[in-house]
């Protein structure tokens, strides 16, 4: 029996010019994760990370904590397929069309223009658009963006690539993103697209989702775990 642990990146730089960087809190989350793993395990036989900066940064911080404590830890290997979906690009392409069709969406967007928007407002806009995307409603107007089925197929291929590299008894860490983890869990449980999207909305930064691997068996063993974050203000979703 082997164990495959998918770890979401730490908090990114939401509402900043470059989202794809860990915030100060995101760096702290990753450091706490590393400290917890050093103290309580597991220790990894292999480490993989998606290609995004926030995914790589999280892996590097955990790696540095192990090294600082004099523990052996394997080098980080990049798996392109562990990238996040391109939700922001979907929103950008679909918004002009959707604003003509959805008064509720127009109201939310107007809030962002008059200075009354909160982070929650942006999340609502994002969720409305992505719900239409994952159900195929936006296929004709988002053809330049990787589709939801294509994203899931890519993720599945990445998981298979990682599984094929695992030796019996190994523990493998994979640093990735919430949408990717939701795709993996949803596929494993046979969930429909909208339910997978709901999972996406609750995957916490730096959380761990565990699978047991034995031959063809790939069994969910823990979802969205945060044993390293005991104070509420450190628990985030972006």
PAFI-286899 format. One record per residue (C-alpha): y negated, z negated, x negated; residue in one letter. Coordinates in Angstrom, 3 decimals. Layout:
BEGIN
- y z x r
- Y Z X A
...
# end
This chain:
BEGIN
- y z x r
- 0.000 0.000 0.000 X
- -3.455 0.944 -1.285 X
- -6.923 0.099 0.024 X
- -9.854 2.452 0.538 X
- -13.220 0.779 1.115 X
- -16.190 2.804 2.386 X
- -19.531 1.173 1.591 X
- -22.789 2.173 3.207 X
- -25.782 2.432 0.887 X
- -28.427 -0.279 0.843 X
- -31.589 0.007 2.916 X
- -33.390 3.274 2.226 X
- -37.151 3.864 2.201 X
- -37.665 4.350 5.930 X
- -41.038 5.864 6.946 X
- -41.921 6.481 3.296 X
- -42.555 9.847 1.661 X
- -39.057 9.909 0.168 X
- -36.435 8.305 2.409 X
- -33.672 8.962 -0.120 X
- -34.482 5.996 -2.351 X
- -33.404 2.391 -1.967 X
- -36.133 0.020 -0.863 X
- -36.570 -3.292 -2.654 X
- -34.450 -4.884 0.047 X
- -31.839 -2.147 -0.365 X
- -31.595 -2.906 -4.065 X
- -31.223 -6.612 -3.286 X
- -28.458 -5.876 -0.757 X
- -26.553 -3.832 -3.322 X
- -26.950 -6.573 -5.936 X
- -25.639 -9.199 -3.523 X
- -22.696 -6.966 -2.706 X
- -21.902 -6.623 -6.389 X
- -22.139 -10.377 -6.917 X
- -19.833 -11.007 -3.958 X
- -17.265 -8.514 -5.228 X
- -17.381 -10.018 -8.708 X
- -16.779 -13.511 -7.312 X
- -14.299 -12.812 -4.523 X
- -13.039 -9.257 -5.027 X
- -11.834 -6.748 -4.568 X
- -12.263 -5.186 -8.005 X
- -12.051 -1.409 -7.940 X
- -9.545 0.832 -9.691 X
- -11.679 3.875 -8.847 X
- -15.236 4.364 -7.579 X
- -16.619 7.372 -5.767 X
- -20.100 8.029 -4.382 X
- -21.759 10.730 -2.352 X
- -24.405 12.892 -4.034 X
- -27.477 11.386 -2.356 X
- -29.803 9.237 -4.445 X
- -29.448 6.177 -2.191 X
- -25.646 6.432 -2.348 X
- -25.635 6.762 -6.133 X
- -28.177 3.959 -6.594 X
- -26.080 1.543 -4.551 X
- -22.975 2.348 -6.577 X
- -24.909 2.018 -9.849 X
- -26.279 -1.412 -8.941 X
- -22.814 -2.720 -8.035 X
- -21.446 -1.159 -11.223 X
- -24.169 -2.874 -13.292 X
- -23.363 -6.288 -11.791 X
- -19.711 -5.925 -12.804 X
- -20.708 -4.848 -16.307 X
- -23.192 -7.718 -16.671 X
- -20.381 -10.127 -15.862 X
- -18.118 -8.654 -18.508 X
- -15.714 -7.079 -16.032 X
- -14.117 -3.678 -16.428 X
- -15.119 -1.180 -13.778 X
- -14.366 2.548 -13.712 X
- -17.117 5.188 -13.954 X
- -18.667 6.492 -10.750 X
- -17.312 9.865 -9.663 X
- -19.322 12.032 -7.256 X
- -17.722 13.506 -4.157 X
- -20.077 16.008 -2.507 X
- -18.294 15.702 0.838 X
- -19.395 12.062 1.155 X
- -22.964 13.216 1.787 X
- -24.661 12.208 5.054 X
- -25.155 14.655 7.933 X
- -28.475 16.499 8.123 X
- -29.868 14.727 11.178 X
- -33.537 14.867 10.093 X
- -33.296 18.667 9.678 X
- -31.783 18.902 13.155 X
- -34.713 16.957 14.587 X
- -37.230 19.172 12.785 X
- -35.678 22.386 14.058 X
- -34.957 21.238 17.592 X
- -38.110 19.321 18.400 X
- -40.381 22.237 19.414 X
- -37.750 23.416 21.915 X
- -36.900 19.961 23.241 X
- -40.502 18.909 23.800 X
- -40.779 21.640 26.411 X
- -37.662 20.368 28.189 X
- -37.787 16.570 28.008 X
- -40.858 14.610 29.262 X
- -39.408 11.314 27.978 X
- -39.166 12.751 24.501 X
- -42.742 14.052 24.728 X
- -43.927 10.563 25.675 X
- -42.216 9.041 22.634 X
- -43.621 11.678 20.304 X
- -47.133 11.077 21.675 X
- -46.752 7.425 20.721 X
- -46.221 8.483 17.107 X
- -49.468 10.451 17.244 X
- -51.686 7.757 18.747 X
- -50.616 5.041 16.315 X
- -48.639 2.993 18.837 X
- -45.217 3.885 17.471 X
- -42.828 1.368 15.964 X
- -39.714 1.962 13.922 X
- -37.811 1.601 17.197 X
- -39.762 4.546 18.639 X
- -38.631 6.798 15.815 X
- -35.040 5.620 16.293 X
- -35.184 6.512 19.990 X
- -36.436 10.013 19.209 X
- -33.752 10.455 16.584 X
- -31.000 9.223 18.911 X
- -32.049 11.485 21.786 X
- -32.020 14.586 19.599 X
- -28.782 13.748 17.767 X
- -26.965 13.024 21.018 X
- -27.754 16.557 22.131 X
- -26.717 17.885 18.719 X
- -23.293 16.241 18.538 X
- -22.425 17.453 22.044 X
- -23.230 21.052 21.085 X
- -26.354 21.440 23.238 X
- -28.471 22.460 20.238 X
- -26.076 24.875 18.552 X
- -28.177 27.964 19.262 X
- -31.428 26.491 17.944 X
- -30.051 24.650 14.898 X
- -27.971 27.418 13.382 X
- -29.575 26.969 9.967 X
- -28.338 23.360 9.791 X
- -24.741 22.289 9.198 X
- -23.190 21.762 12.622 X
- -21.608 18.534 13.823 X
- -18.059 19.994 13.728 X
- -18.690 21.395 10.246 X
- -19.954 18.006 9.059 X
- -16.840 16.265 10.347 X
- -14.571 18.844 8.754 X
- -16.358 18.392 5.429 X
- -16.008 14.620 5.597 X
- -12.316 14.882 6.455 X
- -11.799 17.148 3.454 X
- -13.553 14.631 1.223 X
- -11.401 11.781 2.500 X
- -8.269 13.822 1.884 X
- -9.451 14.601 -1.651 X
- -9.986 10.894 -2.342 X
- -6.693 9.840 -0.727 X
- -4.785 12.338 -2.840 X
- -6.140 10.695 -6.018 X
- -5.091 7.151 -5.097 X
- -2.105 5.592 -6.805 X
- 0.080 3.056 -5.002 X
- -1.511 -0.382 -5.039 X
- -4.977 0.768 -6.067 X
- -8.236 -0.344 -4.484 X
- -10.860 2.387 -4.264 X
- -14.543 2.050 -3.374 X
- -16.534 4.900 -1.846 X
- -20.327 4.594 -1.580 X
- -21.593 6.755 1.239 X
- -23.681 6.685 4.446 X
- -23.497 5.489 8.032 X
- -22.879 8.862 9.615 X
- -20.099 9.613 7.164 X
- -18.408 6.263 7.771 X
- -18.737 6.726 11.532 X
- -17.155 10.158 11.271 X
- -14.205 8.723 9.318 X
- -13.680 5.803 11.700 X
- -14.189 7.934 14.805 X
- -11.730 10.556 13.647 X
- -9.179 7.874 12.790 X
- -9.504 6.327 16.263 X
- -9.703 9.633 18.140 X
- -13.213 9.010 19.501 X
- -15.419 11.601 21.173 X
- -18.624 12.760 19.489 X
- -20.981 10.544 21.492 X
- -18.922 7.432 20.709 X
- -18.972 8.325 17.017 X
- -22.757 8.578 17.230 X
- -22.845 5.101 18.787 X
- -20.914 3.789 15.787 X
- -23.465 5.487 13.527 X
- -26.215 3.388 15.108 X
- -24.574 0.056 14.198 X
- -23.303 0.593 10.639 X
- -25.261 -1.901 8.542 X
- -26.676 -1.223 5.088 X
- -24.273 -2.239 2.295 X
- -21.493 -2.985 4.800 X
- -17.827 -2.421 3.974 X
- -15.302 -0.588 6.149 X
- -11.699 -0.866 4.975 X
- -8.643 1.343 5.403 X
- -5.066 0.739 4.301 X
- -3.351 3.790 2.826 X
- 0.431 4.198 2.661 X
- 1.905 7.681 2.531 X
- 0.558 9.512 5.575 X
- -0.642 6.285 7.166 X
- -4.394 5.688 7.152 X
- -5.106 2.491 9.061 X
- -8.462 0.903 9.855 X
- -8.368 -2.683 8.576 X
- -11.991 -3.837 8.853 X
- -15.260 -2.357 10.097 X
- -18.891 -2.992 9.114 X
- -18.185 -6.173 7.145 X
- -21.102 -8.069 5.558 X
- -19.647 -11.154 3.839 X
- -22.346 -10.972 1.156 X
- -25.320 -11.158 3.536 X
- -25.568 -14.575 5.126 X
- -29.273 -14.552 6.025 X
- -30.333 -12.535 9.057 X
- -33.428 -10.946 7.490 X
- -31.262 -9.175 4.932 X
- -29.229 -7.347 7.567 X
- -30.660 -3.875 8.229 X
- -29.662 -0.542 9.729 X
- -31.658 2.144 7.862 X
# end
